[in-house]
């Protein structure tokens, strides 16, 4: 535990943090990566370029300082970040590197404010947080390794099938090269995929949601082709260069955006664009498990060309009386005339009487603006926080 003196010193630095903001974390990453270029094989360098990772780290540092007296409030964030770290194969010794460069960054940027007391307090505070992460990540590594069909580290998979699901999304079916079973994943989790694209100077690790129910034999990820100017190095490599029969390295399933419902809980799955991928795993798990309560599938996308898994969902809607599907096209094409969709953006108010029932769990994923809209709508309806679940792709953040 931290002493009262350390806590007071950390809290006193909050105004300084709020002044320097992401200058702190940008300097930190530049410093650390210049001294340890091998870490460029771990960190998503595109997120460095766009500023997403420095912004996410700053928010985490600020939240830690603001809640230094009540670390319990940070446990959900710790859990989410720890899962992400295991998909990057983060090692305990790397925390020493991070800690050193964080303290040196404070020393270099804070000037006279970086007193020995401040540096000592932040060193203690960082070491405590590092130990929390190391302990939790070791538990997650052990769980993955000890599970039936589990493993630790990277494992080689063969692309047994590659299926184009829409104009932008392609599915990759991954079977283990060793022919042994694969660990069951929880619906909503992701795989960390490690590749070396020809256009990249570094090894790249990306996380892709598992888009099917667990089956013990293979995994399916469904990947959207991102524009190269945004973050498309790996997605374009997968779409253009990875073919059936090729090998990929993958880390064990990870992620805390998982489904926890009883068979009597109504479930509403809301998605936009590629945000449907983790929800597909949830949907298929519910249907295969004989879920008894109503399940609502609400999806929005640009048009039929970009509507992935449309035929699959339509078929399942006819096979399962408790599955109710609604689709919105924001910019429908002429060839979409015969498809069942509503024009425009998702309209939740029109479905409120059907989906806002006691005990209903809402799971949603998609672009940030879409998720903010869903969350604000549900809160306006009075849905309790315990029934609202979402995932943001990319560095850890909240709505």
N, C-alpha and C positions, 0 to 999 in steps of 0.2 A: 504494500500500500504506500501511497505517497504521503509525505509529511504535510502538515498544515502550512509550513513555510513554502514548500514546493508548490502546493496548490495556489496559494496566494500569489506567488511570483508568476505562475502560468497565467492566471486570470488577469494580472496586471499588464500582460503583453497583448491582450486582445485588441486594444486600440491600435497598436502597432501593426498587428496582422491585418486589421481592417483597412489600414492606410496603404500598405504595400501590396496587398491582395496577390494576384497571380504573378506579380514581379518576383515574389518569393519562390514560387514553385517552378516558374520558367527558368530562373537562375539555377535552382536546385537540379533540374533535369539536365541542363546544359553542362553544369559542372560535373555531375556524376557520370554522364555518358561520355564526356571527354576523357575522364580518367579511366572509365571502364567501358570501352566500346563494345566489348563482348555482350553487354546487356542490351545492345540494339537487337540482338537475336531473341530477346525476351519481350521488351516493350514494343507496343504497337507504334511504330514511328509515324504513321499517318495521324494518329491521335495527338502526337507531339506537334506535328505541323499545323493541324487545325486548331490547336489550343485546348482540345477537349480534355486531354489528360492533365495538363497543368491546372485547369479549372476544377476538375474533379478532385485532385489532390488538395488544392487550397481549401475547398469546402470541407474536406475531411479533417484537415489540420485545424481549421477554425472551429468546427463542431467539437473536436476533441478538447480544445481549450475552453470552449463555452460550457462543456458538460464534464469538466475535469472532476467535479465533486459528485457527479452522479453518472458513472460510466455505464450503469445498467441501461440507460436510454440509448446507448450506442450499440448494444448487442445485435439488433437486427442488421445494422450496417456492417458490423464486423463479420457476421455470418455470411452475408452476401459477398463481401470482398474476399473472405477466406476461400469460398468456393471458387471464385474467379482465379485466385492465386494458384490453386491446385491445378487448374486447367492450363496454367503457364509453367507448371513445375517449379514454382518458387521454392528456394532452399533456405534453411535457417541462416546460413552464412551470408546470404545476400542482405539480410536485415542489418548486419553490421555495416555493410557498405552504404546502405541507404541512411542509416543513423549518422554515420560520420559526415556524409555530405549535407545532410539536413542541418546539423549543428554548425558546420563550416559556412553554410549559406546564411544562417542567421547571423553569424559573426561578421560576415562580409557585408551584408545589407543593412544591418541594424545600427552599425556605427557605435556611437557612445552608449546606445541603449543596450548593446550586447554585453552587459556586465558579467563578471564571473558568476554571479548569483543566477542571472537569467540563463546562461549557457548550462550551468549545472542543473537547474530545474528542468529545462527542456531535455537534457540528456537523460535524467531520471524518468521523466514522463514518457519519452520515446521508448526507453528500454522496457518499461512496464507494458506499453502497448505492443511492442514487438513480441514479448513473451506470450501475450494473449493470442496473437496471430499464430505464432509458431506452434503453440500447444493445440489450437483448434485445427490448424492445417495438418498437423501430424495425425490427429484423430481421423480427419477426412481421408488422408492417404491410406491409413490402416484400414478404414472401412472399405475403401475401393479395392484394396489388395485382398482382403479376407472374404469378400463377397463371392458367391458361386459364379464362376466365369469372370471374376475381377482381376485386376492387375494394378501395378504401380509404375508410373513413368509413361513412356510412349510405347504403343503397340502397333504393329503393322497390320493394316487392313487392305483388302483388295476391293476395288470398285467392281462389284458384280453386275450392277445395272445403273444406267444413267438415263433419266426420264425427263423430258421437257414438259413442265407442268403449265407454263404460260409463256408469254413473250419475254418475261424477265426472270422467271424462277425455274430452276432445274433441280431435280432430286438425284441424290447419289446414295445408292444402296451399298453399304460397307460390310463385308464379311471378313472375319479374322483370318489372316494368312496361315495361322497355325491350325486352323480347323477346329479349334476348341470352342466351347460356348462363350457367350458374352454376358456380362452382368446385366441384370434388369435395371433399367433406369426408371426414375420417377417421372410421370408425365409433367412436362414443362421444363425438364433439364436440357442441357446442351452438351456437345462434345467440343473439346479443344482439338483443332486440327493443325498439324505442323507441316509446312511446305516451304520450298525454296523456289519461288517463281523466277523465271529467267530475267524478268525486268527489275527484280529487287536485289539490292546489294546485301540484304540480310535475310536470314531465316525469318519466316513469318508464322505467327501463331494467331489463329482466329477462333472464335467460339460460334458454333452454329447450332440452333435449336434442333433437338430430335423431333421429327415430325410424325412419328408413328408410335403406337403402343409397344411396350416391351415384348419381345418374343424369344429371347435367349439365343438367337442364331445370327442376327445381323442388326445393324443400325441404319436408319434413314435420316439424312439431313437434306433440307430443301433450301437452296441458296439463291438469293436474288443477285443478279448482276448489277453491281453498283458502278456508277460512272467513275472513271479513273481519276477525275479531278476531286472526287469526294473521298473515297476510301476503297477503291476498286481493285487494288493490286491482287489480292487473293481471290476475290470472287470472279474476276475476269480470267485469272489463271485456271480456276476450277472449270469454268464454262468452256474456255477455249482449248486448254491443253490437257486436262485430265480426262482420260477415256476409260471405257470398260476394260478391265484387266490391269489397269495401273494400280500402283500401291500408294497408300497414304498412311501417315503416322497419326495416331489419335491418342489422347489422354482419356482416362475414365470419365463417365458421365458426371457432371457437376451442376450446381445451381440450386438456389433455394426457392425459386418460383415454382412451387409444386402444389399439387391439388390435394386437399384434405377435406373430404366431404363424406357424409354417409349416403347410403343408397336412397334415403328419403329426402335429401336436400335438393331442391331445384338448383340448376346450374345454368348460368348465362355466360356464354363465351363470346366476347366482342373483339373484333380485330379489324385492322385496316392494312392493306398491302401485304408485305411479307410478315407482318405481325401475326398472321394466322398460323405460323409454323409450330410454336409451342402449344397452341390451343388445339391443333390437330391431334397431337399426342394425347391431350386430355380428353378430347372427344372420343377418339378410338378406344381409349381405356375405359371410359364410361360405358360405351355401347357394348364392348366385349365383356364387361363385367355385369351386364344386365341391370344397369341403373334403372331404378323404379320411378323416380321423380322426373318431371319435365326437364328437358335439356334444350336450351335455345342457342342457335348458332347465328350470330349477327356479324356480317362481314361487309366492308366497304372497299371499293377499289375504283380505278379510273373507268374501266370498261371490260367487256368480255375477253378481249385479247390478254388483259392483265389479270384475269380472274383464275387463279390457280385452284386446282382440285374441285372445280365447279361440278363436274359430272360425278365425282366421288361423293360429294355432299348430297347432291340431288338423289343419287341412288340410295344412300343411307336414310334419307328422309322418308323414302317410300317403304323401306324395310323396317323402320322403327317408329312406332306410333307416338312415342314420347319425344322424338326429335323434331324441332320446329326451326326451319331455316329461313332467314331473311337476308336479302342482298341489296346493296345500293351501288349504282354506277354514277360517278360524278361527271363523266364525259362519255356517255354511251355512243357507240358507233352504229351505223345503219344496220350492220349484220347482227346486232344485238336485239333486234326487234322481237324475235320470238322467245327470248330468254326471260325468265321470271325475275325481274329486278324492279327496284324503285329508283326513280331518277333523283340525283342530287346527293347530298350528304346524309349520313345516318341520322334517322329521326327516332330518338328514344322515347319522346313523349307519346308518340302514337302507339307504343307498345307498353306503356307504363302499367296499365291495368293487368297485363299478362305476365310481365316479368318482375314486377316489384312486389313479390310475395314474401311472407315471413320465412326466414331460414334460407333464403336464396343467396348463393355465393356467386359473385361476379368476378370473372377473370378476363383481363384485357391486355392487349399488346398492339403496338403500332407506332406511327409517328408521334412525337411529343405533343403536338397540338391536338391530335385526336384523343390521346390519353388524358390530357387535361380536361377536355370537354366531357369525357365519360366520367372521370372522377368528380368533377364539379357537379354534374347532373345527379349522380348517385348521392352525393352529400346533400344536395338540395332536396332530394326525395327523403332524406332521413335515414339512408342505409348506414348501418353501423360500420365503423372502420374494420372490424374483424371479418366482415363479409366482402371487403374490397381488396382485390389482389391484382397486381400489375407487374410488368417487367419492362425496364428500359434497356434497349440494346446499347452496348458500348460501355464506357467507363461508368463507375458507380455514380448515380445521382438519384434525386427524388423529384416528384412532381410538386 
